[in-house]
Amino acid sequence: MKIGTVSLGCDKNRIDTENMLAFLKDDGFELTANPEDADIIIVNTCAFIESAKTESIDTIFEMAQYKKEGKCKYLVVTGCLSQRYMKDLYDQMPEVDLFVGTASYSKLPQYIKEMVKTNTRNYYENDINERYFSPKRVLTTPQHFAYVKIAEGCDNHCTYCAIPAIRGKYTSRTIEDIEAEVKELVDKFGVQEIVLVAQDVSKFGHDIYGAKKLVDLLKVLCKTNVAWIRLLYLYPENITDELLDFMANEEKMCKYLDIPLQHVSDKILKLMNRHLQKADIEKLFQRIESYNCFTIRSTFIVGFPREDEKDFKELYDFIKEGRIDRCGFFAYSKEEGTAAARLSGQIEESVKLERQAKLYKAQQKVMAKRMTSQLGRVVDVIYEGIDYDKQMFYGRSKSDAPEIDTKVFFTSENLVDVGSIYKVQIEKVEDLNYIGKVVEK
């Protein structure tokens, strides 16, 4: 039988989808990228915030149409939405034949075979703290980069976040396990860029080694044949001088710090149960800026309960200072079961969106100014494709993460190969993207 998948949400969820596909392929199932050709469709869902839940539900109903109008016989739902609302979804979505939680993916072929054999609906609950890290992957990214999950779950318990309830406690993989997976991705599949992901990569190892071991992991991975290593995401309180020193001096490390700050008001940070204050953020930025080599990306939540005009202005002024290269702003989403959802002083949606728009406008000005300062520089760019409207090649520098950041558009007098890395001189900035030309490979 042919199986098609739709993967929603974050890069960690994408890895889960790639693991699922490998388990299914090993068990003899045929895979297809076209849902019209699939006998079974799997929707791997996200439930991080309200908009993600809405997208997941809409996608489930969209895929259910293939059961009515196409060749699809069974619809399977996995991922965070399934984990969080499994019993309710089972009762409310008769279109779905099978629901599976976030810790049962290795058993998915078994569950699907049972579903087909009995032709009955079912759901399988699981212990969210079960862990089965698998190096088996069917890559769904372009072959020149891949995400590698180094830990699962989270222990930070931010008051706005449901991840600990969905994904369980923080659990690291072993260094040896991660090294083996990276070696296979690089040596067997030709992956150039490895993006290490976890809810908090900076905490890696503390649970199984008794101390944070991210730098030790990076030292091992930098001895492989990988060209670039990127980190997503670093909680600010765990960024050590040892880590900054290693990243600054290791050629293979992307000088890219994705630091989810979420706010800068001490009052709001306390309400969020973040483990630092604005003074700590200031000290961290001073340490980072002293190296004069890092690109900083961050995310912020706007409209958090009890965020008044003073709190918002403090955040707005911080953004206007222009110390962050890449930035995302999320309007606070009231998530059931979280401590923040029970707080008084919830903000009107219109106010959240107005504040979000102001922050984006301020950050665009900052970004344009910071990008203009790069004119004339020669940077390494990994070539990813052709923009036919612009009649130019495009790719990314080490300062830009896959799928979320700025592109570098460029011309070349010679042929270029997708996934190869070229020296590109930046000539101008256009619509918050770089324009340049290849000067050498």
Secondary structure, DSSP 4 states (H G I P E B T S, - for coil): -EEEEEE-S-HHHHHHHHHHHHHHHHTT-EEES-GGG-SEEEEEE--SSHHHHHHHHHHHHHHHHHHHHSS--EEEEEEHHHHHHHHHHHHH-TT--EEE-TT-GGGHHHHHHHHHHHT--EEE---TT-----------S-TTEEEEE-EE------TT--HHHHH-S-EEPPHHHHHHHHHHHHHHH---EEEEE-S-GGGTTHHHHSS--HHHHHHHHTTSS-SEEEEE---GGG--HHHHHHHHH-TTB--EEE---B---HHHHHHTT-S--HHHHHHHHHHHHTTS--EEEEEEEES-TT--HHHHHHHHHHHHTT--SEEEEEE----TTSTGGG-S-PPPHHHHHHHHHHHHHHHHHHHHHHHHTTTT-EEEEEEEEEETTTTEEEEEETTS-TTTS--EEEE-SS---TT-EEEEEEEEEETTEEEEEEEE-
